[in-house]
């Protein structure tokens, strides 16, 4: 989107189409390689690919390189004024709701059943006649396309694109959001993202008066306190924040 904007192509649908097409090709190639592994190996290979694309981005000096690229104008979307914060927020909210509802229907479909079966026992799914690799690759591509859409919205929000968006640290933040909310759930990552950003904003701006040299310690070293909270959540909430509430609901039923 940023490169197209640099070349005076600001039609939102064109930018989205190009971004989704590139994302489709990249996700298919990367997915075929990454899905041959599982568990920690899968995570490490995915992070390695993210670093490869990060170094590729900083090598594009004509598009800002390591300094990033400022966007001259937001995407032109029919019937939506992207410069209006209210309309932009409404668009993001509608797209989020559409993605969640579509994902919910997908999880409950035959496709979702096969994917859950692959998670539990992939060899058994092969034995039942399902091409498990194709199903997993399709799920991988769908998730990648959702990320492409989110990336385009982020670029329109920040009016800036930087290679740091592809660094392993940001990927680590996304993993933390999923862990906080609850892995293996539909709404868990969404709850985790809200908790992650909310906690980050609260700790980094929390006014607190401490005596002597301790004054401002929490605000200065808030990342340490943030990490401690994440560790406690992982230890005492194995299924994440959303998983705790669903477990309670199941016990009351």
C-alpha positions in Angstrom: 0.0 0.0 0.0 2.8 2.4 0.9 4.8 1.7 -2.2 1.7 2.2 -4.4 0.9 5.4 -2.6 4.4 6.6 -3.3 3.6 6.1 -7.0 0.4 8.1 -6.7 -1.9 5.0 -6.6 -4.3 5.9 -3.8 -7.4 3.9 -4.7 -8.1 1.8 -1.6 -9.6 -1.2 -3.5 -6.6 -1.4 -5.9 -4.2 -1.2 -3.0 -6.1 -3.9 -1.1 -6.2 -6.1 -4.2 -2.5 -5.9 -4.8 -1.7 -6.4 -1.1 -4.0 -9.4 -0.8 -2.5 -10.9 -4.0 1.1 -10.5 -2.8 0.1 -11.8 0.7 -1.5 -14.9 -1.0 1.6 -15.8 -2.9 3.9 -15.2 0.1 1.7 -17.1 2.5 1.5 -20.1 0.2 5.3 -20.3 -0.2 6.0 -19.7 3.4 3.2 -21.9 4.6 4.3 -24.9 2.6 7.7 -24.7 4.4 6.5 -23.7 7.9 3.7 -26.3 8.1 6.2 -29.1 7.7 7.1 -28.4 11.4 5.0 -28.0 14.5 5.1 -26.6 18.0 8.2 -24.5 18.9 9.9 -25.3 15.5 6.9 -23.8 13.7 7.1 -20.6 15.7 10.9 -20.3 15.2 10.6 -20.8 11.4 7.8 -18.3 11.2 9.9 -15.7 13.1 12.9 -16.5 10.9 10.9 -15.7 7.8 9.7 -12.4 9.4 13.3 -11.4 10.0 14.1 -12.2 6.4 11.4 -9.9 5.1 12.5 -7.3 7.7 16.0 -7.3 6.2 14.6 -7.2 2.7 12.5 -4.1 3.6 15.5 -2.2 5.1 17.4 -2.9 1.9 14.9 -1.0 -0.2 16.6 2.4 0.2 14.5 4.0 -2.5 11.5 3.5 -0.3 13.0 4.7 3.0 14.9 1.7 4.0 15.5 1.5 7.7 13.9 4.9 8.2 10.5 3.8 6.9 8.3 5.6 4.5 5.8 8.4 5.1 2.4 8.1 3.4 1.3 11.2 1.6 -2.4 10.5 1.6 -4.7 7.8 3.0 -6.4 5.2 0.9 -9.5 6.4 -1.1 -12.3 4.1 -0.1 -15.8 4.5 -1.6 -18.4 6.0 0.7 -15.8 6.4 3.5 -13.8 9.4 4.5 -10.5 7.9 5.8 -9.4 11.3 7.1 -12.4 11.3 9.5 -11.4 9.5 12.7 -15.0 8.5 13.4 -15.6 7.0 9.9 -12.2 5.3 10.1 -13.0 3.8 13.5 -16.4 2.7 12.2 -14.8 1.0 9.2 -12.3 -0.8 11.4 -15.1 -1.9 13.8 -17.2 -3.2 10.9 -14.3 -5.1 9.4 -13.4 -6.6 12.8 -17.0 -7.7 13.3 -17.0 -9.2 9.8 -13.8 -11.1 10.4 -14.9 -12.5 13.8 -18.3 -13.6 12.4 -16.7 -15.2 9.3 -14.2 -16.9 11.5 -16.9 -18.2 13.8 -18.8 -19.7 10.8 -15.6 -21.1 9.5 -14.7 -22.8 12.8 -18.2 -24.5 12.9 -18.0 -25.6 9.3 -16.6 -28.9 7.9 -13.4 -27.1 7.2 -13.1 -26.0 10.9 -13.8 -29.6 12.0 -11.0 -30.9 9.9 -8.6 -28.2 11.2 -9.4 -29.1 14.8 -8.9 -32.7 13.9 -5.5 -31.9 12.5 -4.6 -30.2 15.7 -5.4 -33.2 17.7 -4.1 -36.0 15.5 -2.9 -35.2 11.9 -2.0 -38.8 11.0 -5.5 -39.9 11.8 -6.9 -37.2 9.5 -4.7 -38.5 6.7 -6.0 -42.0 7.5 -9.6 -40.8 7.2 -8.8 -39.6 3.7 -8.5 -35.8 4.4 -5.6 -33.9 2.7 -4.5 -32.4 6.0 -1.7 -30.4 4.6 -4.0 -28.6 2.1 -6.5 -27.8 4.9 -3.7 -26.4 7.2 -2.2 -24.4 4.3 -5.6 -22.9 3.5 -6.1 -21.9 7.2 -2.6 -20.4 7.1 -3.3 -18.4 4.0 -6.7 -17.1 5.5 -4.9 -15.9 8.6 -2.2 -14.2 6.5 -4.8 -12.4 4.4 -6.5 -11.1 7.6 -3.1 -9.8 8.8 -2.6 -8.1 5.4 -5.9 -6.3 5.8 -4.9 -5.3 9.4 -1.6 -4.0 8.1 -3.2 -1.8 5.5 -5.5 -0.3 8.2 -2.5 0.3 10.4 -0.7 2.1 7.7 -3.7 4.3 7.1 -3.9 5.0 10.8 -0.2 5.8 11.3 0.4 7.4 7.9 3.7 5.7 8.1 5.2 2.3 7.3 8.5 1.0 8.8 10.4 -2.3 8.5 10.2 -2.6 12.3 6.6 -3.7 11.8 8.1 -7.0 10.5 10.7 -7.4 13.2 10.6 -10.5 15.5 9.8 -8.2 18.5 6.4 -7.2 17.1 5.7 -10.9 16.2 6.5 -11.6 19.9 3.9 -9.1 21.0 1.3 -10.7 18.8 2.1 -14.1 20.4 1.8 -12.6 23.8 -1.6 -11.2 22.9 -2.7 -14.7 22.0 -1.3 -16.3 25.1 -2.8 -13.6 27.3 -6.3 -14.0 25.8 -6.2 -17.8 25.4 -4.8 -20.0 22.7 -7.1 -22.2 20.7 -10.1 -19.9 21.1 -11.8 -17.6 18.6 -12.2 -14.5 20.9 -9.1 -15.2 23.0 -6.6 -13.2 20.8 -9.0 -10.3 20.6 -9.4 -10.3 24.4 -5.6 -10.6 24.7 -5.0 -7.7 22.4 -7.3 -5.5 24.5 -5.6 -6.6 27.7 -2.1 -6.2 26.2 -2.7 -2.6 24.9 -4.7 -1.6 28.0 -2.1 -2.9 30.4 0.7 -1.3 28.4 -1.0 2.1 28.4 -1.9 1.9 32.1 1.6 0.9 33.3 3.5 3.4 31.1 1.3 6.4 32.2 0.3 5.4 35.7 1.0 8.4 38.1 2.6 7.2 41.3 4.5 8.9 44.1 7.2 6.8 45.8 9.6 8.1 48.5 13.2 9.0 47.6 15.0 7.3 44.8 12.0 5.0 44.2 9.9 7.8 42.8 8.9 7.1 39.3 10.3 3.6 39.3 7.2 1.9 37.9 6.8 4.4 35.1 10.5 4.2 34.2 10.8 0.4 34.4 7.2 -0.4 33.5 8.2 -3.1 31.1 9.6 -5.2 34.0 6.3 -5.0 35.8 4.5 -5.8 32.5 6.6 -8.9 32.0 5.9 -10.0 35.6 2.2 -9.7 35.0 2.4 -11.7 31.8 4.3 -14.5 33.6 1.7 -14.6 36.4 -1.1 -14.9 33.8 0.7 -17.7 32.0 1.3 -19.6 35.3 -2.1 -19.2 36.9 -4.3 -18.9 33.8 -3.2 -21.7 31.6 -6.1 -21.0 29.1 -5.7 -17.3 29.2 -8.1 -14.6 30.3 -10.9 -15.6 27.9 -10.3 -19.2 28.8 -10.9 -18.5 32.5 -14.3 -17.0 31.8 -15.4 -19.8 29.5 -14.4 -22.4 32.0 -16.5 -20.6 34.7 -19.4 -20.5 32.3 -19.2 -24.2 31.6 -19.0 -25.0 35.3 -22.2 -23.0 36.0 -24.2 -24.7 33.2 
